[in-house]
Amino acid sequence: MSSNVVERAIRPITLNRKKALFAEYDDEGKNWGRIASFIETYKPNNVVPYAYLEATLEAIATGHLAARIEVLMPWNFDKQA
C-alpha cells in the first residue's frame, strides 16, 4: 500500500507551515502556521475562502452556539449558501 497520494495532498500544508519558521517573532510564526493550515483545508473541500470566512464570521457575530462548532467547519460548509 502506497501513501504517496496522502503525502502529496498534505505537502502544501507542511510547506506553508515551514515558511512560518522564518517569521521575525515567535507569535507571528505560530499565527502564520495556524492560518496557513486553516486556509489549506479549503482546497480539498472545494470551498471559496472569502465566501467561507464571510459566512463563518457572520454566524459567529450573530450568536452561533459554540456547542455547534462542527457546523462551521470547512468540510460542512454549504457551498451554495
C-alpha distances in whole Angstrom, upper triangle without the diagonal:
4,7,9,11,12,13,15,16,18,19,22,23,22,25,27,27,28,31,32,33,36,38,41,41,39,39,39,35,34,35,34,30,31,32,29,27,29,29,26,25,27,25,22,24,27,30,33,33,37,37,35,37,40,39,38,41,43,42,42,46,47,46,42,42,39,38,37,35,32,33,34,30,29,26,29,32,34,33,37,39
4,6,8,9,10,11,13,15,16,19,20,19,21,24,24,25,27,29,30,32,34,38,38,36,37,36,33,32,33,31,28,28,29,27,24,26,26,23,22,25,22,20,23,25,28,30,31,35,35,33,35,38,38,36,39,42,40,41,44,45,45,41,41,39,38,36,34,31,33,32,29,27,25,28,30,32,32,35,37
4,6,5,6,9,10,11,12,16,16,16,18,21,21,21,24,26,26,29,31,35,35,32,33,32,29,28,29,27,24,25,26,23,20,22,23,19,19,21,19,17,20,22,25,28,28,32,32,30,31,35,34,33,36,38,37,37,41,42,41,38,38,35,35,33,31,28,30,29,26,24,22,26,28,30,29,33,35
4,5,5,6,8,10,10,14,15,15,16,19,20,20,23,25,25,28,30,33,34,32,33,32,28,28,29,26,23,24,25,22,20,22,22,18,19,21,18,16,19,21,24,26,27,30,31,29,31,34,34,33,35,38,37,38,41,42,42,39,39,36,36,34,32,29,31,30,26,24,23,26,28,30,29,32,34
4,6,5,6,9,10,13,14,15,16,18,20,20,23,25,26,28,30,34,34,32,32,31,28,27,28,26,23,23,24,21,18,20,20,16,16,18,15,13,16,18,21,23,24,27,28,26,28,31,31,30,33,35,34,35,38,40,39,36,36,34,34,32,29,26,28,27,23,21,19,23,24,26,25,29,31
4,5,5,6,9,11,12,12,15,16,17,18,21,22,24,26,28,31,31,29,29,28,25,24,25,23,20,20,21,18,16,17,18,14,14,16,14,11,15,17,19,22,22,26,27,24,26,29,29,28,30,33,32,32,36,37,37,33,33,31,31,29,26,24,25,24,21,19,17,21,23,25,24,28,30
4,5,5,6,10,10,10,12,14,15,16,18,20,21,23,25,29,29,27,28,27,23,23,24,22,18,19,20,17,15,18,18,14,15,17,15,13,17,19,21,23,23,27,28,26,27,30,31,29,31,34,34,34,37,39,38,35,35,33,33,31,28,26,27,26,23,21,20,23,25,27,26,30,32
4,6,5,8,10,10,11,14,15,16,18,20,21,23,25,29,29,28,28,27,24,23,24,21,19,20,20,17,15,17,17,13,14,16,13,12,16,17,19,21,21,25,26,24,26,29,29,28,31,33,33,33,36,38,38,35,36,33,34,32,29,26,28,26,23,20,19,23,24,26,25,28,30
4,6,7,8,10,11,13,14,16,18,19,21,23,25,28,29,27,27,25,23,22,22,20,17,18,18,14,12,14,14,10,10,12,10,8,12,14,16,18,18,22,23,21,22,26,26,25,27,30,30,30,33,35,34,31,32,30,30,28,25,23,24,23,19,16,16,19,20,22,21,25,27
4,6,5,6,9,10,11,13,15,16,18,20,21,25,25,23,23,22,19,18,19,17,14,15,15,12,10,12,12,9,10,12,11,10,13,15,17,19,18,22,23,21,22,25,26,24,26,29,29,29,32,34,33,30,31,28,29,27,24,22,23,22,18,16,16,20,21,23,23,26,28
4,5,5,6,9,10,11,12,15,16,18,20,24,24,23,23,22,18,18,19,16,14,15,16,12,11,14,14,10,12,14,12,12,16,17,19,20,19,23,25,23,23,27,28,26,28,31,31,31,34,36,36,33,34,31,32,30,27,25,27,25,21,19,19,23,23,26,25,29,30
4,5,5,6,9,10,11,13,15,17,18,22,22,21,21,19,17,17,17,14,12,13,13,9,9,12,11,7,10,12,10,11,15,15,16,17,16,19,22,20,20,24,25,24,25,28,29,28,31,33,33,31,32,30,31,29,26,24,25,23,20,17,18,22,22,24,23,26,27
4,6,5,6,9,10,11,14,16,17,20,21,19,19,17,14,14,14,12,9,10,10,7,6,9,9,6,8,11,10,11,14,15,16,17,15,19,21,18,19,22,23,21,23,26,26,26,28,31,31,28,29,26,28,26,23,21,23,20,17,15,16,20,20,23,22,26,27
4,5,5,6,9,10,11,14,15,19,19,18,18,17,14,13,14,12,9,11,12,9,8,12,12,10,12,15,14,15,17,19,20,21,19,22,24,22,22,26,27,25,26,29,29,28,31,34,33,31,31,29,30,29,25,24,26,23,20,19,20,23,23,27,26,30,30
4,5,5,6,9,10,12,14,18,19,17,18,16,13,14,15,12,10,13,13,9,10,13,13,11,14,16,15,16,19,20,20,21,19,22,25,23,23,26,28,26,27,30,31,30,32,35,35,33,34,31,32,31,28,27,28,26,22,21,22,25,25,28,27,31,31
4,5,5,7,10,11,12,16,16,16,16,14,11,12,12,8,7,10,9,6,7,11,10,9,12,14,13,15,18,19,18,19,16,19,22,20,19,23,25,23,24,27,28,27,29,32,32,30,31,28,30,29,25,25,26,23,20,19,20,24,23,26,25,28,29
4,5,5,7,10,11,14,14,13,13,12,8,9,10,7,5,8,9,6,7,10,11,10,13,15,16,17,19,21,20,21,18,21,23,21,20,24,25,23,24,27,28,26,29,32,31,29,30,27,29,28,24,24,26,23,20,19,21,24,24,27,26,30,30
4,5,5,8,10,13,14,13,14,13,9,10,12,10,8,11,12,10,11,14,15,13,16,19,18,20,22,24,23,24,21,24,27,25,24,27,29,27,27,31,31,30,32,35,35,33,34,31,32,32,28,27,29,27,24,23,24,28,28,31,30,33,34
4,5,6,8,11,13,12,14,11,8,11,12,8,8,12,12,9,11,15,14,14,17,19,19,21,23,24,23,23,20,22,26,24,23,26,28,26,26,30,31,30,31,35,35,33,34,31,33,33,29,29,30,27,25,23,25,28,28,31,30,33,33
4,5,5,9,10,9,10,8,4,7,8,6,6,9,10,9,11,14,14,14,17,19,20,22,23,24,24,23,20,22,25,23,22,25,27,25,25,28,29,27,29,32,32,31,32,29,31,31,27,27,29,26,23,23,25,28,27,30,30,33,33
4,6,9,9,8,11,9,6,8,11,9,9,12,14,12,14,17,17,17,20,22,23,25,27,28,27,27,24,26,29,27,25,29,31,28,28,32,33,31,32,36,35,34,35,32,34,33,30,30,32,29,26,26,28,31,31,34,33,37,36
4,6,9,9,12,10,7,11,12,10,11,14,15,14,16,19,19,19,22,24,24,26,28,29,28,28,25,26,30,28,26,29,32,30,29,33,34,32,33,37,37,36,37,34,36,36,32,32,34,31,29,28,30,33,32,36,34,38,38
4,6,7,9,6,5,9,10,8,10,13,13,13,16,18,18,19,22,23,24,27,28,29,28,27,23,25,28,27,24,27,30,28,27,30,31,29,31,34,34,33,34,32,34,34,30,31,33,29,27,27,29,32,31,34,33,37,36
4,7,9,7,7,11,12,11,13,16,16,16,19,21,21,22,25,27,28,30,32,32,31,30,26,27,31,29,27,29,32,30,28,32,33,31,32,36,36,35,36,33,36,36,32,34,35,32,30,30,33,35,34,37,36,39,39
4,6,5,6,9,10,11,12,14,16,16,18,20,21,22,25,27,28,30,31,32,31,30,26,27,30,29,26,29,31,28,27,31,32,29,30,34,33,33,34,31,33,34,30,32,33,30,29,29,32,34,33,36,36,39,38
4,5,5,6,9,10,11,12,14,15,17,18,20,21,23,25,27,29,30,31,30,29,26,27,30,28,25,28,30,27,26,30,31,28,29,33,32,32,32,29,31,32,28,29,31,28,27,27,30,32,32,35,35,38,37
4,5,5,6,9,10,11,12,14,15,17,18,20,22,24,26,27,28,30,28,27,24,25,27,25,22,25,27,24,23,26,27,24,26,29,29,28,28,25,28,29,25,27,29,26,24,25,28,30,29,33,33,36,34
4,6,5,6,9,10,11,12,14,15,16,18,20,22,24,26,27,28,26,25,21,22,25,24,21,23,26,23,22,26,27,24,25,29,29,28,29,26,29,29,26,27,29,25,24,24,27,29,28,31,31,34,33
4,5,5,6,9,10,10,12,14,15,16,19,21,22,24,25,26,25,25,21,23,26,24,21,24,27,24,23,27,28,26,27,31,30,29,30,27,29,29,26,26,28,25,23,23,26,28,28,31,31,34,33
4,5,5,6,9,10,11,12,14,15,17,19,21,23,24,25,24,24,20,22,25,22,20,23,25,22,21,25,26,23,25,28,28,27,27,24,26,26,22,23,26,23,21,21,24,26,26,29,29,32,32
4,5,5,6,8,10,11,12,14,16,18,20,22,22,23,21,21,18,19,21,19,17,20,22,19,18,22,22,20,22,25,25,24,24,22,24,24,21,22,23,20,19,19,22,24,23,27,26,30,29
4,5,5,6,8,10,10,12,14,16,18,20,21,22,20,20,16,18,21,19,16,20,22,20,19,23,24,22,23,27,27,26,27,24,26,26,22,23,24,21,19,19,21,24,23,26,26,29,28
4,6,5,6,9,10,11,13,15,16,18,19,21,20,20,17,19,21,19,17,21,23,20,20,24,24,23,25,28,27,26,26,24,26,25,21,22,23,20,18,18,20,23,22,26,25,29,28
4,6,5,6,9,10,11,13,16,17,18,19,18,18,15,17,19,17,15,18,20,17,17,21,21,19,21,24,24,22,23,20,22,21,18,18,20,17,15,15,17,20,19,23,23,26,26
4,5,5,6,9,10,11,14,16,16,17,15,15,12,14,16,14,12,15,17,15,15,19,19,18,20,23,23,21,22,20,22,21,18,18,19,16,14,14,17,19,18,21,21,24,23
4,5,5,6,9,10,12,14,15,16,15,15,12,14,17,15,14,17,19,17,18,21,22,21,23,26,26,24,25,23,25,24,20,20,21,18,15,14,17,19,19,22,21,24,24
4,6,5,7,9,11,12,13,15,14,15,13,16,18,15,14,18,19,17,18,21,21,21,23,26,25,23,24,21,23,22,18,17,19,16,13,12,14,17,17,20,20,24,24
4,5,5,7,10,12,12,13,12,13,10,13,14,12,11,15,15,13,14,18,18,17,20,22,22,20,21,18,20,19,15,14,16,13,10,9,12,14,14,17,17,21,20
4,5,6,8,10,11,11,10,10,7,10,12,10,10,14,15,13,15,18,18,18,20,23,23,21,23,21,23,21,17,17,17,14,12,10,12,15,14,17,16,19,19
4,5,6,8,9,10,10,11,10,13,15,13,13,17,18,16,18,21,21,21,24,26,26,24,25,23,24,22,19,18,18,16,13,10,12,15,15,18,16,20,21
4,6,6,7,9,9,11,10,13,14,11,12,16,16,14,17,20,19,19,22,24,24,21,22,20,21,19,16,14,15,13,9,7,8,12,12,15,14,18,19
4,6,5,6,5,7,7,10,11,9,10,14,14,13,16,18,18,19,21,23,24,21,22,21,22,20,17,15,15,12,10,6,8,11,10,12,11,15,16
4,5,5,7,8,9,13,13,12,14,17,17,17,19,22,22,23,25,27,27,25,26,25,26,23,20,18,18,16,13,10,10,13,13,15,13,16,18
4,6,8,11,12,16,16,14,16,19,19,18,21,23,23,24,27,28,28,25,26,25,25,22,20,17,17,16,13,9,9,12,12,14,13,17,18
4,6,9,10,14,13,11,14,16,16,15,18,20,19,21,24,25,25,22,23,22,22,19,17,15,14,13,10,7,6,9,9,11,10,13,15
4,7,9,12,11,11,14,16,15,16,19,20,20,22,24,25,26,23,25,24,25,22,20,17,16,15,13,9,9,11,10,10,8,12,14
4,6,9,8,7,10,12,12,12,15,16,17,18,21,22,23,20,22,22,23,20,17,16,14,12,11,7,8,10,8,9,7,10,11
4,6,6,6,9,10,11,12,14,16,17,18,20,21,23,21,23,23,25,22,19,18,16,14,13,10,12,13,10,11,8,11,11
4,6,5,6,8,10,10,12,14,15,16,18,20,21,19,22,21,23,21,18,17,16,13,12,9,12,14,11,12,11,13,13
4,5,5,6,9,10,11,12,14,15,16,18,20,19,22,22,24,21,19,19,17,14,14,12,15,16,12,13,11,13,13
4,6,5,6,8,10,11,12,14,15,17,19,17,20,21,23,20,17,17,15,12,13,11,14,13,10,10,8,10,9
4,5,5,6,8,10,11,12,14,15,17,15,17,17,19,16,14,14,12,9,9,7,11,10,7,9,8,11,9
4,6,5,6,8,10,10,12,14,16,14,17,17,19,17,14,15,13,10,10,9,13,13,10,12,12,14,12
4,6,5,6,9,10,11,12,15,14,17,18,20,18,16,17,15,11,13,12,16,15,12,13,12,13,11
4,6,5,6,9,10,11,13,11,14,15,18,15,13,14,11,9,11,11,14,12,9,10,10,11,8
4,5,5,6,9,10,11,9,12,12,15,12,10,11,10,6,9,9,13,11,9,11,12,14,11
4,5,5,6,9,10,10,13,13,16,14,12,14,13,10,12,13,16,15,13,15,15,17,14
4,5,5,6,9,9,13,14,17,15,13,16,13,11,14,15,18,16,13,14,15,16,13
4,5,5,6,5,9,11,13,11,10,13,10,8,12,14,16,14,12,13,15,16,12
4,5,5,5,8,9,12,11,10,13,11,9,12,14,17,16,14,16,18,19,16
4,6,7,10,12,15,14,13,16,15,13,16,18,21,19,17,18,20,21,17
4,6,9,12,15,14,14,16,15,13,17,19,21,19,17,18,20,20,16
4,6,9,11,11,11,15,13,13,16,19,21,18,17,19,21,22,18
4,6,9,7,8,11,10,9,13,15,17,15,14,16,18,19,16
4,5,5,7,10,10,10,13,17,18,16,16,18,21,22,19
4,5,5,9,10,10,12,16,17,15,16,19,22,23,21
4,6,8,9,11,13,16,17,15,17,19,22,24,22
4,5,6,8,10,14,14,12,13,15,18,20,18
4,5,5,7,11,12,10,11,14,17,19,17
4,5,5,9,9,8,10,13,16,18,17
4,6,9,9,6,7,10,13,15,13
4,7,8,7,6,9,12,14,13
4,6,5,6,10,12,15,14
4,5,5,9,10,13,13
4,6,9,10,13,14
4,6,9,12,12
4,6,9,8
4,5,6
4,6
4
